[in-house]
Amino acid sequence: MEIQRTRALRGPNIWADFPVAEVWLELSDILDEELTDLCRRVSTGIRALFPDCELPRRTTAKDRPPRELWLARALECLILELSAHLGPRPAFSRVRAVPEAGLFQIAFDYREESLPRACAQTALEILAALRSGTDCDLAGKLAVLAASARAERPSPTTAAFLTAAQARGIPVRRLDGGLLQLGQGARQRLVREGRSEGSGPLADWAAADRGLLRTLLASAGVPCSDAPIAHSHYRVLVAGGRVVAALLWQGGNGADGGEGTATDLSDLLHPAVGACALDAARVLRLDLAEVRLVTPDITRPLEDLGGTITEVIPAPALDLYLAAAPGRPVAEGLLDALFPPGESGRIPVCAVSGTNGKTTVTRLLAHALGLYGRFVGMTCTDGIYLAGRRIDTDDCSGPRSARLVLLNPQVEAAVLETARGGILREGLGFDACDLAVVTNIGEGDHLGLGGVETPEQLAEVKQTLVRGVAPWGTAVLNAADPLVARMARCCKGRVLFFALDGGHPILARHRSQGGRVAFVRDQALVLAEGDAEQHPIPLARIPLTHNGRIGFQVENVLACAGALWSLNLPPISLRTALETFGADLDASPGRFNLLEINGARAVFDYGHNPSALLAMIDALAHLPHRRRIAVYSAAGDRRDADMIRQGEILGRAFDLVILYEDHYTRGRLPGEIMSLFRQGLAGGQRVSEVQTIHGWRNAVEAALWLTQPGDLLLVQADVIDETVAYVRERLAADRAQQELPLSRAAAAASASGDNLSQLAQA
């Protein structure tokens, strides 16, 4: 009995549209004969420790899974009880069995990220004590948890900003050092304990120089005194160009407040006094300021009674105001200064997922928005790109990379490839998106990992993107894939369907209801809304489609066109983007790069699952060829059945198959991957020869050695950078070899010319 792992799913996730903690509980070590008695002792023990705890009803079934499930739910109840002792009780919780025997997932909402792990571990310790019959020292455990909660809990000021930002729909994220990121990209603002970017060192210096402060305030007609602040004085908080609160401070140290009492007198503040405080903040260009003043009566103008301002404090501590005047809009006032009404600090966020095609769609969307003049941050399996500049070369299709892009202050639009693994590990890297594109599910990929066993379960994971679409956003969905099309039901915004066939029933029904669709008619891309259609774009003018012959690239283009239309890109910009995005190694590396090498056609593509392979074979049918050769493999974490299935597909479509293994065996024995592929190839009706070679480069070299003019070669480009470098190297070598005879002929001609010239001179 142990906790395998605990995850914090920070963004929308497979469980809910808010942060959820996920605990993986392992119960496989509990013996069958122990289960019944253990359930009884746990039930009795939990009720003794937490009398108000509502335990699930114990099952009377004799089989193992229901009783194990009851134990997992008992742990869930313990976690909820412990959480309730630290703050609000979680309002959401679920328990789910994982296909692996004895493994369960427990999910519940949380506020502070470190506490779910602590609560889960403490709950497990209690469960273990009840199992062994030992004392669990509940009081001591609660004291330790409470100390952890105090250390993790944000300050009252930070908590107020978090609440106020969420209420206004402003995306907010806690960074290290108490820093808050409000908004995204180029529209973000950073705040720490009420100090914003608008309060810098210049304001601090001006406020500290009493002579300069008096001069600046005099320019606005505000009375200012050099006298030290009295122990009893008034403090007026200005935020966002308005007076937020006014306090009477009595006792304590005049310089920093010290020990004293504060009384809320905001309702008694004379408008003229408030106006002076506002002027003092404006003169110092402060979004947030505390104006301290001395006057006999705050209900009358300062000049009537000889009142005066004595200090202006940039970025004051707000905890005092939150405690003394809890009903005043302290955080809201500063938010109004940073984000005027109607602004949320959001930039366009476009998320792309699916089994295949997502990197191509991501790159094309980023290309289009870049042409439109936006500074685009893009994440994909090939890295992170800022306005086309690559800053990371790893697989960056997860939430951490997405958050990094949204933190960059230059980014005006984000295009984020969103892979299955990242969604399972942490949820989405954003709270909501303007656009979600799901290309396909097909037969799925990465099945058997993370509790995802079937294409239907994979669709539930990727559906998280569609649930994350904001009410003003759009989901662009493949109508020809039933698992994708049904995601429309959970979209809070609009839906645009795409399919190759304009007569597809889903497209026809959606158009009849006035919805938007994208399809192909007469070898041209058509965008339609209800009965209205935009001017079609011939596929022959869209390089990525290879004159419309590559069906899966046509689908990718349909998805992109629908997405760009949903982002309100002008038609001319949309058309220009599609017509200028190439299928070459620069624009779309490793995605159906069609080249000629030694008189043979070679296709380099990243596809590595049954759906991608089937789509590739369909595309190859449109290319003339004498013989088909494939260089192929798969990562070791794929299921046996998926490797065998791909072997079957290869055996039906290729004459020669060269299998290889490389660095990504991922726990498999040497040769195991190639053996599984051979099982599938054994029944192939077309394949006549199968070779096995270690190493991707060795396999490609062997294939090129065997390839003859007129052949068609498919090379699976598993490592994109390595593939691109190799192809460029090979093409350069071929060009040099072709140019060598010409150079020799030119040299011979030059030499002959020199000899004739010498003879003529003689």
N, C-alpha and C positions, 0 to 999 in steps of 0.2 A: 504494500500500500504506500504509494508515493505520488508526489506531484511531479510530473515530467517537466512541465514548463508553465510559465505564466506570461501572457502577452497583454500589452496595452494597445488596443486598437483605437488609435487617436481620432481617426476620421470616420465617416460613414463606412459600414462594414457589413459582413454577411448576416449579422444579427440584428442590427438596428442602424438608424441614421444619426446616432450620437455616439460618443466614446463609450467603449465597452471593454471590460477586462475579461480575458479568456483563460481559464485554468484547465489544464489537461491532467486528469486524475487516472492513475494506474492502479487497478485492483486485482490484477491477475494472480497475485501471490496468495490470495485468500482461498483456502480449501473449501470444497463443496460442503463438507460436513461441519465446517465452522460457521457458515453463512447464517443459518437460521438463528443460532444462539447469539451471534454477533449483532444481528439486526435488533434482537430483543434488548441486549445490554446497551446498545447505542441509543435506542429509543428511550429507555428508562433514564440513562445518564443525561441526555440532552434536556429532558423535561425537568430534571433536578437542577441543572445549571441555569436553564432559561425557561422558567415556568410558562412564559407567554409565547414561547416558540410554537409555531404551527407546523408540526412535522407532517410529511406526506403519509398517507395511509399505507400501512405495511401490506405487501402482497402475500397472499396465501399460496401462490404458485410455487411448485417445488423446483422448477428449472432455474438455472443459475442466473441468466441475464436480468429477470425482473428484480431479484433480490440485490444484485449488484447495482442496478439502477436506483433502487431505494437508498442504498448507502451513498451513492453520488448525490442524491437529492438531500440526504441528511447533511452531507458536507456543505451543500449549497445553503441550507438553513443556518448552519453554524456561521458561515461567511456573512450572511445577511445580518445575523444577530450581532456579530462583532463589529460590522460596519456601522450599525445603528448606534453603538456606544461611542463612536468617533464623530458622528455627524448625521446628516440625513440618511435614513434607511434607503438603500437602493430600490428604485421603483420598478426596475426591470431585471429579470433573471430567467435563465433557461438552462436546462440540462439536456444533453444529447449524447447518445451512444455513437462511438466511432466504429467503423467496420473491424478494426483490430480488436481482438478479444480482450475484454477487461479494461478497455480504455474509454473514458468519458470526457466530454467537454462541458464545463460549467461557465456560463457567461452572465455578467451582471454589470450595470452601469457604475461609473465611479467619477470622482472629482479630482482627487490628488493621485498622481500616477503611481507612487511607491506603495500606497496603502493596500491596494488589492493583493499584491504579492504577500505583504505582511499578514493580512487577514487570512488569506488562504493557507499560509504555512501554519499560523496559529490554530486554525480550524482543524488542520490535519493532525497537529500535536494533540489536540483535545480528543479527536477520534481515536488516535493511537493509544491514548491513556485509557479511554473507555474500553478499548479492545483488550488491553493488558490488565485492566483492573487497578491501575495506579492512580495516584492523586495528580490532577492536571494543574493545580494552582491557578484557578481562573483569575483571581484578583491580581496576581502578579503579572499574568499575561495581559490583562486589560491595561495595567499601568504602563507596561512597555509599549503597547500599541498607542496609548494616549500620548506618550512622549514623542513617538514617531509622527503622529498626526500633527502635533504642535510644531515640530520642526519643518514639516512639509507644507503646512497651511500658508497661503499667501497672506501678506499684510492686509489690513482692512482697506487701504487705498488701492492696492492691486486687485483685491476682490471686487471692489466697487467698480473699477474700470472694466474688469471682465464681465460683470453683470450688465453694465450699461452698454458695452459694445455689443454683446449678444442680443440685447433688447432692440438695438437699432439695426441689427443685421450686418454689423461690421465684423469681418473675420478677425479673430484675435488669437494670438499664440504666445505662450509664455516662453521666453528665452532664458538663458543663464543670467545670473546676477540680478534677478528681479526685473529684467527688461521685458516690456510688452511690445509685440509687433501688432499694430492695428492696421488693417488693410493689407494690400498685396502689391508687390512689385513697385512700379513707379508711383503708385498712389498710396503707399503705406506711410505711416507715421510711427515713430518709436517713442515710447513713454516709459519713464521709470519713476515710480512713486510720485506721480503727478508732474514730473519734470519732462517737458516735451522738447522737440527739436527747436521750438521757437524761443526757448530760454537758454541762451548760451553764455560763454564767458564774458562777452561784452556787457550783457545786462547785469551779471554779477558784479562786475567792476564798477559800473555806473551806480548801482544801488549802494555799494559799499563806500563810495567817495561822497561824503556828506555835502561838500561844497558843490560838486558836479550835480548831485541829485537836486539840490536846492535850485541851481540854475535851470536844469531841465524842467522841473516842475513849475518854475516861474514862467517859462515860455507858454505854459498852458493855463496860467492864472491860478495855479493851485498853491495855497499857503503851505510852506514847509519850514520846520524849525530844526536847529542843530541840537536842541536840548535832548538829553538822554530820555529814553522812553520810561514812562512812569510804571510802577508796579501795577497800577490799575489803569487800563486803557481799553480802547476798542480795536477790534481787528475785523477788517472787511475783506472777504475773499472775492476776488474778481476772476472769472473764467469765461472764455469765449465771448468777450465783449459785453458781459453782463455781471451784475452783482449777484452772487450766489448765496452768500450768507454773511451775517454780521454777529460778532460775539463780543460780550463784555468779559474781559480777562481781569481777574483779581488775584493778587498775591504772586509769589514765585519770583524767579529771576527775570528781569526785564529784557535781557538780551535774547534768551532762547526759550523763555516760557517757564522752565523749571517746574516745580510743583505749584499748582494753582488750580483755580476753578474757572470754567467757562460757562457763560449763560447765553443762550440763543436770543438775540434781540433783532433778528432779521426783519420782523414785521414792523418794528418801530423805527427803522432807519429812514431818515429824511431823504427824499429824492436828490436834493442838492448835495448831501454828503456822499451819497452813492455816485453821483456824477463826478465829484472830485476824485474818488477812488478809481473810477474808470479812466479818467484823464491821466492819473499817475501811472497806471498800467500801460496805457497807449504810448506815453512819452518814452517808456523804456522798451517798447515793442514786445511786451510780454503777453503770451497766451493765458498764463496763469500767474497770479500774484496775490500776496497778502499785503494789504495796506494798513499800517498801524497808525492810529491817530489819537490825539488827546483833545477832548472837548467836554465841557460840563454836561452837555445834553445832546445825545445823538439824534434826538427828534427834531432838532433845529439846525439850520445851515451853519457851517463852520464860522463864517465871517460875522455872524450875529453875536457869537459868544467868544470870539478870539480863539477858536479851535484851530488846530494845525496838524498836518501830517508829519510824522517823525521818522518813519521808516517805510521802505518798500522791500518786501522779501520775495525775490524770484523763486519760483518752484517751492512753495512752503510745504511742510508736512501736512497732509490732509487728514490723517487719522483723528486729529483733534476735532475737526469740523464734522467728520462722519459720526463721531461719538456724541458731540454736543448738539448737533443739528441734524439728526438722522434723516429727516424728511426733505432736506435741501438737495437740489440737483448738483452736487459737487462734481462728480465724475462726468455727468452729462454736460455740464457747462464747458469743460475742457474739450470734450468730444465735439461739441458744436463749433468750437474754434478750429479744431483740426479738420473736421468734416462738416461743411455747411449742410443745412437741411437738404435732403434728397440725395446726398452723396454717401456712399458706403465704403469707399476706399478699395473697391474691387476692380480688378482688371479682367478682361475676357479670359476665361479658363476653358480650354478645350481638352477633353480626355478621350483617348482612343483605346479600345480593347477588342478582343476577338481571338480566335485560334490562329488565323493567318491573315496577313495583309496589314497588320496594325502599324508596323514600322513605316511601310510605304505611305500609308495614309497620313501618319504623323508628319513625315518629312514633307509631303506635298502641302499639307495645311500650313506648316511653318513657312514654306517657300512662298505661298500665296500671301500670307499676312505680312511677310517681309517686303514683298513687292509693293504692298499697299502702304508701306511707310512705317510699319510698327517695328519696334525693337522686340524681337521674339526670343523667348526662352523656350528651348525644346529639350525634352528628355526622351530617350528611346533606348533600345537594346544596344545601340552603338555608342552611347555616351550622352553628355550634356553639351548643348550648343547655345551660345549667347550671340544673337545676331549673326549666326553662321560660324562663329568662332568656337572651336571644340575645346572645352575646359576639362573634360573627363572622358576616359576611353573605356570605362567598364560598362557592364550592363546597368543602365540607369533608368530602368522602367518601373522602379518602385517608388513608394511614398517619400522616402528620405530625399531623393533627387528632386521630386516635385516640390517639396517644401523649400529646398535650397534655391530653386528657380524663383519661387514666389517671394523669397526674401531679398532677391537682388533688386536694388532701387532703380535700375535702368529698364527692367522688363516691363513692356507695355501690353504684352499678350503672351500667354503661356499655352504651349501645345505639349501635352503630356501623354506619352504612351503608358498605359496602365496594365501591368501584367497580373496574372492570377496569383503568383507567389506573394507579391507585395500586398495585395488585398487581404490575403489570408494572414500575413504576418502582422500588419499594422492598420489595415483599413486603407481608405483613400488619403492622399496627402493634402486634401483640401476639404472644406466643409460643404461646398456646393460648386457646381460647374455650369457654365453657360451652354456648353455643348458636350454631348456624349455620343460617340460613334462606336457601334458594335458591328464589326465586319462579318463575323460568322462564328459558328460553333462546330458544325460538321460532326466528325467522329471524335473531336476533342484532342487534347494533348496534355501531357503531364498527369495523366490519370493514375490513380494509385498513390498519390502524394497528398499529404495534408488532409486526409479524410475525404478527398474527392475521388470517387470511383467511377462515375458514369458521366457521359456528356450532359445529362440533365443536371447533375450536381455542379458541373463546371459552369453551366449556364446560370445557375443561381449565384455563383461567385461573381461572374462578370456582370450580372444584372445589378450589382451594387452601383455601378456607374450610372445606370438609368435611374435608379432611386435617388442618386445624388444630383440629378438635374434640378436646377432652381426653377421656381414657378415661371420665371421669365425666359427660361432656356428651352433647348430643343434636343430630343434624342433622335439620332439618325440610325435607322435600323434596317437590316437586310430582310426584306419580306420573303425572300426565297428560302430562308432558313427558319423552320418552324420554331426552334428553340430561341432564336433571336426575335422573331416577330412577336411572340407572346410577351416579351419584356415591355411592350407598349403599355400594358395594363398598370404598371407601377410607376409610370412617368408622371411627375407633377407638372411638367411643362408641355410643350407641343411635341408632336412626333412627325418626322419625315421618313417615309419608307422608300427604299430603292430596290430595284431588281432589273435584270437584263430585259425581261419580258414586260412590256408596258400593259399587257392584258392580264397580268397576274391578278387573281381575285382580290388579294389584300390591297393592291394598288388601286384597283377599280373601285372597291368599296370606300377606301380612304378619299379618293378624288370625289366620289359622289357626295361625301360629307364636307367638301371644301378643303380637304387636307392637301399637304404638299407631298409630291413624289418626284423621283428621278428614275429614268429608264432609257432604253435604247430603241430607236425606231429608224429604219432605213440607214443603218450605220452612222447614226448621229445621236449625241447625248441630248436628252430632252428634260427640261425642268418644268413641272406643271403644278398649278394650285387650282384645284377644282377643274373647271373647263378652260381656264386661261393657261397658255403655254408660252414659255420664253423662246426666243429664237434658238433653234438647235445648233449644236456645235459638232461638226463632223469629226468622227473618231480619227480620221486620217490626219487631222491637225493636232492630235494629242499624242505626242511621242511615246508616252508610257504604255499605250495600248498596242504599239506595233501595227498601226493601221487597223485596229479593232480585232486583230487575230488572237490576242491573248485574253481569254475570257476573264480570268481572275483579276487581271489588271484593269479591265473595263469595269468590273465591279468595284475595285478600289477607287477608280476615277469617279464613278457614280456616287460613292459614299462621300468623297471629297467635295464634289460639286454641290451635293445637297447640304453638306456642312457649311461651306462658304456662303451659300445662299441664306442659310439660317443665321449666319453672322452678319447678314445685310451687306455683304461685299458687293459693290457695284458690278453689273454684268460685264463691263469691259475689263475690270480687274480680275474677275473670275475666269473669263476666257483667256486673258493673257497668262494667268498663272498656269492653267492647264496646258497651254500651248508652249510654254517655256520650261516645263519641268521634264528633264530627260530621263531615259532609262539607262543611263551610262553609269560608270563606276564612281563618278563624282556626285551626282544627284541622288542615286539610289543604289549604293554599293551592295552587292550580294543579293539583289532582288531582280531576277530574270535579266541579268546582263548578257546580251547576245553578242558574241564576238566571232571573228574568223581567225583561225590559227592553222597554218599549213594547209589551207584549202578545205578545212573542215569547219563546221559550225559548232561552237561550244557555248553552252548556257551555264552560267554560274548563278546558283540560287540557294538561299538559306533554308528552304523548306525542309522540315524534319519530322513530319507526322503523316499519317495516312491521307488526311484531307488535302494537305499541301501537295503530296506526291500525285494524287489523282488529278488535281487541278493542273499540275505541271505536265503530266502526260497528255491531257487534253490540249494544252497549248502547243506541245511539241508536234502534235498531229498536223498542225497548220504549217509546219516548216518542212520543206523538201529534204529528203535524206536517203542515203543508200542503206545505212546500218545504224542502229542505235546502241550507244555505249553509256553506262552509268557508273559514276564513282559515288559510293553511298555508305552511310553509317548512321548511328544514333547514339545519344548519350546513355550511359548505363542505368540511369534512374527511370527509364521507360519500362513499362510492363513487358513481360515476355510476349504476351498476346499482341501487343502493338508492334513489336519488332518482327514477329512472324507475319503479321498482316502486311507490313511494308515489304517484306520479302516476297509475298505472294503477288503484290502489285508490280514489283520490279520484274518478276519472272514472266508476267503476262505482257510486258511492254518493251523489254530490252533484249537485245541479242547477246551482249556481253555485259556482265556486272562485275565490277571490282569493289569488293568490300574492304573496309579498313577499320582499324581501331586506333585511337589516339589517347590523349591525356585524360579524357572524360569518361573513363570506365566506371567511376563512381561506385566502387565496391564490387564490381563484377570481376570474375576471374579472367586472366588473359585468354582471348579467343572466344569467350562466352557470347559476346555480342554478335560476332560473325557467325557463330554456330546457330544462333536463333534465326538470323536472317536466312541462313542456308536451309533451315527447315521450311520456311515459306517458299524459297526459290525452288525447292525440290519438285513442286507441282506445277512449275511454270510452263506454259505451252510454247513460249517464244524463246526464252533464254537457252542458249546453246553452250555458253561457257561462263564459269564463275571463278574469279580469282580472289584470294585474300592476301592483303598486304598490311603491314604495320606502318602507321603514319600517313597523315593526309597528303603531304607533299609527295611522298614516295608513290602513293596511289595515283595521284594526278599525273606525275611524270610517266608512270607506266601506261596510263590511258592514252596520253598524247603520243607515246611511242607506237602504240597499236593503232591509233586513229589514222585513217586514210582520207584523201580528198573525197568529199561527198558524204562523209559520215556525220552523224549528229551526236554530240557528246554532252551529257548532263553531269555537272560537277556540283555536289552538295557543298556549299560554302559555309562550313560550320563556324570558323573563326573569320569574321569579316575582314579585319585589318590584315591578317595574314593572306587572305584570298586576294584582296585588292593589290597588295604589294607583289604577290606572285604573278598575277595577271599582267600588271604593268611591266614587270621584269621580263616576262615571256614575250609580250608584244614588242618590247624594245629590242629583244634579241632577234625576233623574226624580221623586224624592219631592217636591222643591221645586216642580217644575212641576205635579204633581198637587195639591199643597196650595194653589197660588196661586188657582185659582178658588174654593176653599172659603173662603180668607181674604177674597177680594173679596165673596163672598156674605155672610159674617159681618159685614163692615164695612158693607155696604149695609143689612143687617137692623138693625145697631146704630144707623145713622144714621136709619133710618125710625122706630125706637123712640124716639130722642131727639126727633124732630119731633112724634110723637104725644104724647109727654110734655109738650112745650112747649104744644101746642094745648090739652091737658087743663087745664094750669095757667092758661091764658088764659081 
